[in-house]
Amino acid sequence: MDEDEFAVHLGHVFAHLNRAWHGRNDPNLDTETDEQRAERSRGVSTIAAFEN
């Protein structure tokens, strides 16, 4: 795995951790639809943190 691919995977992991952390107290998180999950994640770039 090269450095760029590693950065993408690591960013993806951080995106999941961020979503889990911010949703930890959301009682509706388990019943969220795919569309709602996509809306919650909108605007989160998994690569942006590693571009600089």
The first five atom37 places (N, CA, C, CB, O) and aatype in JSON, in Angstrom:
{
  "aatype": [12, 3, 6, 3, 6, 13, 0, 19, 8, 10, 7, 8, 19, 13, 0, 8, 10, 2, 1, 0, 17, 8, 7, 1, 2, 3, 14, 2, 10, 3, 16, 6, 16, 3, 6, 5, 1, 0, 6, 1, 15, 1, 7, 19, 15, 16, 9, 0, 0, 13, 6, 2],
  "atom_mask": [
    [1, 1, 1, 1, 1],
    [1, 1, 1, 1, 1],
    [1, 1, 1, 1, 1],
    [1, 1, 1, 1, 1],
    [1, 1, 1, 1, 1],
    [1, 1, 1, 1, 1],
    [1, 1, 1, 1, 1],
    [1, 1, 1, 1, 1],
    [1, 1, 1, 1, 1],
    [1, 1, 1, 1, 1],
    [1, 1, 1, 0, 1],
    [1, 1, 1, 1, 1],
    [1, 1, 1, 1, 1],
    [1, 1, 1, 1, 1],
    [1, 1, 1, 1, 1],
    [1, 1, 1, 1, 1],
    [1, 1, 1, 1, 1],
    [1, 1, 1, 1, 1],
    [1, 1, 1, 1, 1],
    [1, 1, 1, 1, 1],
    [1, 1, 1, 1, 1],
    [1, 1, 1, 1, 1],
    [1, 1, 1, 0, 1],
    [1, 1, 1, 1, 1],
    [1, 1, 1, 1, 1],
    [1, 1, 1, 1, 1],
    [1, 1, 1, 1, 1],
    [1, 1, 1, 1, 1],
    [1, 1, 1, 1, 1],
    [1, 1, 1, 1, 1],
    [1, 1, 1, 1, 1],
    [1, 1, 1, 1, 1],
    [1, 1, 1, 1, 1],
    [1, 1, 1, 1, 1],
    [1, 1, 1, 1, 1],
    [1, 1, 1, 1, 1],
    [1, 1, 1, 1, 1],
    [1, 1, 1, 1, 1],
    [1, 1, 1, 1, 1],
    [1, 1, 1, 1, 1],
    [1, 1, 1, 1, 1],
    [1, 1, 1, 1, 1],
    [1, 1, 1, 0, 1],
    [1, 1, 1, 1, 1],
    [1, 1, 1, 1, 1],
    [1, 1, 1, 1, 1],
    [1, 1, 1, 1, 1],
    [1, 1, 1, 1, 1],
    [1, 1, 1, 1, 1],
    [1, 1, 1, 1, 1],
    [1, 1, 1, 1, 1],
    [1, 1, 1, 1, 1]
  ],
  "atom_positions": [
    [[0.86, -1.16, 0.0], [0.0, 0.0, 0.0], [0.91, 1.23, 0.0], [-0.98, -0.01, 1.23], [1.81, 1.36, 0.84]],
    [[0.66, 2.14, -0.95], [1.49, 3.34, -1.0], [0.95, 4.41, -0.04], [1.56, 3.89, -2.44], [-0.11, 4.24, 0.56]],
    [[1.68, 5.48, 0.09], [1.34, 6.53, 1.06], [-0.01, 7.19, 0.77], [2.43, 7.59, 1.08], [-0.77, 7.47, 1.7]],
    [[-0.31, 7.43, -0.5], [-1.58, 8.06, -0.84], [-2.77, 7.16, -0.5], [-1.61, 8.41, -2.33], [-3.77, 7.62, 0.04]],
    [[-2.64, 5.88, -0.81], [-3.71, 4.94, -0.5], [-3.88, 4.8, 1.01], [-3.42, 3.56, -1.13], [-5.01, 4.72, 1.51]],
    [[-2.78, 4.78, 1.74], [-2.83, 4.72, 3.19], [-3.57, 5.94, 3.76], [-1.41, 4.64, 3.78], [-4.38, 5.8, 4.67]],
    [[-3.29, 7.13, 3.21], [-3.95, 8.35, 3.68], [-5.46, 8.28, 3.45], [-3.38, 9.58, 2.97], [-6.23, 8.72, 4.3]],
    [[-5.87, 7.72, 2.32], [-7.3, 7.58, 2.04], [-7.95, 6.63, 3.05], [-7.53, 7.06, 0.6], [-9.01, 6.93, 3.59]],
    [[-7.31, 5.5, 3.29], [-7.86, 4.53, 4.25], [-7.9, 5.12, 5.66], [-7.03, 3.23, 4.23], [-8.89, 4.95, 6.38]],
    [[-6.85, 5.79, 6.05], [-6.81, 6.38, 7.38], [-7.89, 7.46, 7.52], [-5.41, 6.98, 7.67], [-8.54, 7.56, 8.56]],
    [[-8.07, 8.26, 6.5], [-9.13, 9.27, 6.52], [-10.51, 8.65, 6.64], [0.0, 0.0, 0.0], [-11.38, 9.18, 7.31]],
    [[-10.69, 7.51, 5.98], [-11.97, 6.8, 6.07], [-12.22, 6.31, 7.49], [-11.99, 5.61, 5.09], [-13.34, 6.4, 8.0]],
    [[-11.18, 5.8, 8.12], [-11.3, 5.36, 9.51], [-11.68, 6.53, 10.41], [-9.98, 4.72, 10.0], [-12.56, 6.41, 11.26]],
    [[-11.0, 7.67, 10.23], [-11.32, 8.84, 11.04], [-12.73, 9.33, 10.8], [-10.34, 9.96, 10.75], [-13.39, 9.8, 11.73]],
    [[-13.22, 9.23, 9.57], [-14.6, 9.62, 9.28], [-15.59, 8.75, 10.07], [-14.89, 9.52, 7.76], [-16.56, 9.26, 10.62]],
    [[-15.32, 7.44, 10.12], [-16.19, 6.54, 10.89], [-16.11, 6.84, 12.38], [-15.81, 5.08, 10.63], [-17.13, 6.87, 13.07]],
    [[-14.91, 7.07, 12.88], [-14.76, 7.39, 14.3], [-15.46, 8.7, 14.65], [-13.27, 7.49, 14.67], [-16.1, 8.8, 15.69]],
    [[-15.33, 9.69, 13.78], [-15.97, 10.98, 14.0], [-17.49, 10.83, 14.04], [-15.56, 11.97, 12.92], [-18.15, 11.39, 14.91]],
    [[-18.04, 10.06, 13.1], [-19.49, 9.85, 13.06], [-19.95, 9.11, 14.32], [-19.89, 9.06, 11.79], [-20.98, 9.46, 14.9]],
    [[-19.2, 8.11, 14.73], [-19.57, 7.36, 15.93], [-19.5, 8.24, 17.17], [-18.65, 6.14, 16.09], [-20.39, 8.18, 18.02]],
    [[-18.45, 9.04, 17.29], [-18.28, 9.89, 18.46], [-19.41, 10.92, 18.55], [-16.92, 10.61, 18.4], [-19.99, 11.1, 19.62]],
    [[-19.71, 11.58, 17.46], [-20.74, 12.62, 17.49], [-22.15, 12.05, 17.56], [-20.61, 13.51, 16.26], [-23.09, 12.77, 17.91]],
    [[-22.31, 10.78, 17.24], [-23.63, 10.17, 17.33], [-23.82, 9.31, 18.56], [0.0, 0.0, 0.0], [-24.84, 8.64, 18.7]],
    [[-22.84, 9.31, 19.46], [-22.87, 8.39, 20.61], [-24.07, 8.58, 21.51], [-21.63, 8.56, 21.42], [-24.5, 7.63, 22.16]],
    [[-24.64, 9.77, 21.57], [-25.79, 10.03, 22.44], [-27.09, 10.16, 21.66], [-25.56, 11.28, 23.25], [-28.11, 10.56, 22.21]],
    [[-27.06, 9.82, 20.38], [-28.24, 9.93, 19.53], [-29.05, 8.64, 19.63], [-27.84, 10.22, 18.05], [-28.61, 7.6, 19.14]],
    [[-30.22, 8.68, 20.26], [-31.0, 7.46, 20.45], [-31.55, 6.91, 19.13], [-32.14, 7.72, 21.41], [-31.96, 5.75, 19.08]],
    [[-31.57, 7.72, 18.08], [-32.12, 7.28, 16.8], [-31.05, 6.77, 15.84], [-32.88, 8.41, 16.15], [-31.36, 6.41, 14.7]],
    [[-29.81, 6.73, 16.26], [-28.71, 6.35, 15.38], [-28.89, 4.93, 14.82], [-27.39, 6.45, 16.11], [-28.57, 4.69, 13.66]],
    [[-29.38, 4.01, 15.63], [-29.55, 2.63, 15.18], [-30.66, 2.47, 14.15], [-29.82, 1.74, 16.36], [-30.67, 1.49, 13.4]],
    [[-31.59, 3.4, 14.11], [-32.72, 3.3, 13.19], [-32.57, 4.24, 12.0], [-34.03, 3.6, 13.91], [-33.5, 4.4, 11.2]],
    [[-31.42, 4.86, 11.87], [-31.15, 5.8, 10.79], [-31.12, 5.09, 9.44], [-29.83, 6.53, 11.04], [-30.54, 4.01, 9.32]],
    [[-31.75, 5.7, 8.43], [-31.75, 5.13, 7.09], [-30.44, 5.47, 6.39], [-32.96, 5.64, 6.27], [-29.67, 6.31, 6.85]],
    [[-30.21, 4.81, 5.27], [-28.99, 5.09, 4.49], [-28.98, 6.54, 4.01], [-28.89, 4.13, 3.28], [-27.93, 7.17, 3.98]],
    [[-30.14, 7.06, 3.65], [-30.24, 8.44, 3.19], [-29.9, 9.42, 4.32], [-31.65, 8.73, 2.64], [-29.19, 10.41, 4.11]],
    [[-30.41, 9.14, 5.51], [-30.1, 10.0, 6.66], [-28.62, 9.91, 7.02], [-30.96, 9.6, 7.87], [-28.01, 10.91, 7.39]],
    [[-28.05, 8.73, 6.9], [-26.63, 8.55, 7.2], [-25.78, 9.33, 6.19], [-26.25, 7.04, 7.18], [-24.78, 9.96, 6.55]],
    [[-26.19, 9.28, 4.93], [-25.47, 10.03, 3.9], [-25.57, 11.53, 4.15], [-26.02, 9.68, 2.5], [-24.59, 12.25, 3.97]],
    [[-26.72, 11.99, 4.56], [-26.9, 13.42, 4.86], [-26.04, 13.83, 6.05], [-28.39, 13.74, 5.14], [-25.45, 14.91, 6.04]],
    [[-25.97, 12.99, 7.05], [-25.15, 13.27, 8.23], [-23.67, 13.36, 7.86], [-25.37, 12.19, 9.31], [-22.92, 14.14, 8.44]],
    [[-23.27, 12.55, 6.89], [-21.88, 12.49, 6.5], [-21.51, 13.5, 5.42], [-21.55, 11.1, 6.01], [-20.34, 13.69, 5.12]],
    [[-22.51, 14.15, 4.84], [-22.26, 15.07, 3.73], [-21.28, 16.16, 4.15], [-23.58, 15.7, 3.24], [-21.35, 16.71, 5.25]],
    [[-20.37, 16.45, 3.26], [-19.41, 17.51, 3.53], [-18.17, 17.04, 4.27], [0.0, 0.0, 0.0], [-17.23, 17.81, 4.45]],
    [[-18.16, 15.79, 4.69], [-16.98, 15.27, 5.38], [-16.07, 14.65, 4.33], [-17.37, 14.22, 6.48], [-16.42, 13.66, 3.69]],
    [[-14.9, 15.24, 4.17], [-13.94, 14.71, 3.22], [-12.96, 13.81, 3.95], [-13.19, 15.84, 2.48], [-12.37, 14.2, 4.96]],
    [[-12.79, 12.62, 3.45], [-11.87, 11.7, 4.09], [-10.44, 11.98, 3.7], [-12.23, 10.27, 3.75], [-9.51, 11.46, 4.32]],
    [[-10.24, 12.79, 2.68], [-8.89, 13.08, 2.21], [-8.42, 14.47, 2.61], [-8.82, 12.93, 0.7], [-7.22, 14.71, 2.7]],
    [[-9.33, 15.39, 2.85], [-8.99, 16.79, 3.09], [-7.94, 16.98, 4.19], [-10.24, 17.55, 3.46], [-7.08, 17.85, 4.08]],
    [[-8.01, 16.19, 5.22], [-7.07, 16.34, 6.34], [-5.65, 15.98, 5.95], [-7.51, 15.47, 7.51], [-4.7, 16.37, 6.63]],
    [[-5.49, 15.25, 4.85], [-4.17, 14.78, 4.47], [-3.63, 15.49, 3.23], [-4.21, 13.3, 4.22], [-2.54, 15.15, 2.76]],
    [[-4.35, 16.46, 2.71], [-3.92, 17.14, 1.48], [-2.84, 18.16, 1.73], [-5.1, 17.82, 0.83], [-2.09, 18.48, 0.8]],
    [[-2.71, 18.68, 2.93], [-1.7, 19.71, 3.21], [-0.4, 19.13, 3.67], [-2.2, 20.68, 4.25], [0.55, 19.86, 3.95]]
  ]
}
